[in-house]
Amino acid sequence: MTKNHKLAKWLELRIPYDAKGRNSIVEASCQEYLKQRQQLKILDLGAGTGANCRYYLSKISQDQEWFLVEQNQELLEIAFDRLIVWAEENGYDSQLQNLTLVLNNQVDKITIHRIVGSILDLENLIDLNTFDLAVANAVFDLFSENQFQTLLECLKKYQLSLLATLNYTGTNFIPQTEEDSNFIKYYDQHMQRLQDFGRGMGPDCGSSMWEAMKGIGMKGLQGESPWEISSDDPVFLQLLLGFMEESIPEILEEATLQDQLNTWLLKKRHMIDQNQLSCNIAHQDFWGYWE
Ligand SMILES: C[S@@+](CC[C@H](N)C(=O)[O-])C[C@H]1O[C@@H](n2cnc3c(N)ncnc32)[C@H](O)[C@@H]1O
């Protein structure tokens, strides 16, 4: 399986957890703000395989025009395949015209464009003048504070509101063991390791994003959007441990810690096999608009 197909599989598996976790007050506040508009033109930033767009499609009653912005072209191609399946399952005819997908039923029209490029280069990719909203799911914990600030400055220029959901803020295993906090700390530190763009906000994104939004004059709302992963979902729990297993060694300096990590992972995997481990992952949702 290629790296992109593995990522696409993960993005699909997280959909029910995202759906359950999304903060209903934050979402309702955004819907209330947009309800008077006849049609909606929406940017999905870091669209991946289109899960976020698919989530909102049936929640919006107006005609919709979407622009999926994603740096990974293959994920966007998968996104269109999945949107076509979604259309079939939801009673829409679909027509693919090059980089645009048009979905129609007797009442509604949905147009979806795909754009390969960076969220940080939005102005050069699209004319931002006529948009109603930007959404982003599970994206900004990957961004540095500076990158998020750059995006906010761009949104401010076009008075574009933002609904940013499922931004990671922390992990908790249940039951907890003494070593958990150590390895969760390494996992979180890995998200904040130095990369070519700086350090990702990782688990600090909750406070950093909120400060940045207030600082630039955005009004809005912040709320929790937790995942509660029960011991009945060993596949998902094993995948989570897999991310830890891949990432933590990149920042471990001592070999002895690698041995401790292996022992810890082994114990956790054993508990998962016995249906004795569950996990809570904390996230935050943000709704921001301009007055
Ligand atoms: C965790 S995935 C979430 C995908 C999708 N929003 C979802 O909910 O399934 C994060 C996505 O953001 C994309 N991404 C990260 N930084 C980006 C950037 N600067 N410009 C465009 N896409 C970006 C990644 O390629 C990845 O597909």
The ligand as an ORCA input file, in Angstrom:
! r2SCAN-3c Opt
* xyz 0 1
  C      -4.885     15.214      8.725
  S      -5.167     15.596      7.056
  C      -6.864     16.123      7.104
  C      -7.551     15.992      5.770
  C      -9.012     16.410      5.719
  N      -9.186     17.786      6.090
  C      -9.873     15.516      6.573
  O     -10.557     15.997      7.478
  O      -9.907     14.301      6.312
  C      -4.293     17.128      6.832
  C      -4.239     17.525      5.364
  O      -3.730     18.858      5.248
  C      -2.907     18.910      4.106
  N      -2.012     20.066      4.251
  C      -1.138     20.310      5.246
  N      -0.496     21.482      5.043
  C      -0.982     22.001      3.885
  C      -0.727     23.174      3.136
  N       0.161     24.071      3.539
  N      -1.428     23.381      2.002
  C      -2.333     22.473      1.561
  N      -2.624     21.330      2.224
  C      -1.963     21.101      3.372
  C      -2.195     17.571      4.115
  O      -1.639     17.248      2.857
  C      -3.318     16.633      4.542
  O      -4.015     16.127      3.446
*
